[in-house]
Amino acid sequence: MTSTFENIDKEKIESLKFPNNEVLTDQGAIKERETELNRALTLGNLEHTKIKIYFEDDLSKKIVETTVWGVTDKRVILKQGVVIPIHRVHKISL
């Protein structure tokens, strides 16, 4: 899966544009993403573990390795208030 995703620095995410449409179509995958995000949040807050977030902006698929500091119903919150819309996240991995 990583071959189609390009690495991006967390600091550059703020300048990206995110469309409103959902990147996942399967309801099971959407539920799994929610579970993965909650696990990433726990690992980030308790152990400051960095995880990989595979996501898509309006131009291409990207991957960032970072710590998740918060998760709302619509956004993944990274350090320094950087956010990625949940509906643009393909998957999360350690």
C-alpha positions as CSV (number, residue, x, y, z in Angstrom):
1,M,0.0,0.0,0.0
2,T,2.9,2.4,0.7
3,S,4.0,2.5,-2.9
4,T,1.2,4.8,-4.0
5,F,1.6,7.1,-1.0
6,E,4.2,9.9,-0.9
7,N,5.8,11.0,2.4
8,I,5.0,14.4,3.6
9,D,6.3,16.4,6.6
10,K,3.7,17.2,9.3
11,E,4.4,20.9,9.0
12,K,3.3,20.9,5.3
13,I,-0.2,19.4,6.0
14,E,-1.6,22.8,6.9
15,S,-1.2,24.1,3.3
16,L,-3.1,21.1,1.8
17,K,-6.7,21.3,0.5
18,F,-9.1,18.5,1.5
19,P,-12.2,17.8,-0.5
20,N,-15.5,16.9,1.3
21,N,-16.0,13.4,-0.1
22,E,-15.2,10.2,1.9
23,V,-12.2,8.2,0.6
24,L,-13.5,4.9,1.9
25,T,-16.6,3.2,0.5
26,D,-16.8,0.1,2.7
27,Q,-18.6,0.5,6.0
28,G,-16.4,-2.1,7.6
29,A,-13.3,-0.1,6.6
30,I,-14.8,3.1,8.0
31,K,-15.5,1.4,11.3
32,E,-11.9,-0.1,11.3
33,R,-10.5,3.3,10.7
34,E,-12.4,4.7,13.7
35,T,-11.0,1.9,15.9
36,E,-7.4,2.5,14.6
37,L,-7.7,6.2,15.3
38,N,-8.8,5.6,18.9
39,R,-5.9,3.2,19.4
40,A,-3.5,5.8,17.9
41,L,-4.9,8.4,20.2
42,T,-4.3,6.2,23.2
43,L,-0.7,5.3,22.1
44,G,0.0,9.0,21.4
45,N,-1.2,10.3,24.7
46,L,0.2,7.5,26.9
47,E,3.4,6.6,25.2
48,H,4.0,9.3,22.6
49,T,4.2,6.6,20.0
50,K,4.4,7.8,16.4
51,I,2.1,6.1,13.9
52,K,1.7,6.3,10.1
53,I,-1.4,8.1,8.7
54,Y,-2.3,7.3,5.1
55,F,-4.5,10.0,3.7
56,E,-5.5,11.9,0.6
57,D,-5.7,15.6,-0.2
58,D,-7.1,17.1,-3.4
59,L,-4.0,16.1,-5.5
60,S,-2.5,12.8,-4.3
61,K,-2.2,10.2,-1.6
62,K,0.2,11.0,1.2
63,I,1.7,9.4,4.4
64,V,2.9,11.1,7.5
65,E,4.6,9.6,10.5
66,T,3.5,11.5,13.6
67,T,1.9,11.4,17.1
68,V,-1.9,11.7,17.3
69,W,-2.8,14.2,20.1
70,G,-6.6,14.2,19.6
71,V,-9.5,12.8,17.7
72,T,-12.9,14.6,17.2
73,D,-15.9,13.3,15.3
74,K,-14.5,15.0,12.1
75,R,-10.7,15.5,12.6
76,V,-7.4,13.9,13.6
77,I,-5.4,16.5,15.6
78,L,-1.6,16.4,15.5
79,K,1.0,18.5,17.3
80,Q,0.8,22.3,16.9
81,G,-2.9,22.1,16.0
82,V,-2.3,20.5,12.6
83,V,-5.5,18.6,11.5
84,I,-6.4,16.0,8.9
85,P,-10.1,15.4,8.2
86,I,-11.1,11.9,9.2
87,H,-13.0,11.3,6.0
88,R,-9.7,11.7,4.0
89,V,-7.8,9.1,6.0
90,H,-7.3,5.7,4.3
91,K,-5.7,3.8,7.2
92,I,-3.5,4.1,10.2
93,S,-0.6,1.8,11.2
94,L,2.2,1.5,13.7
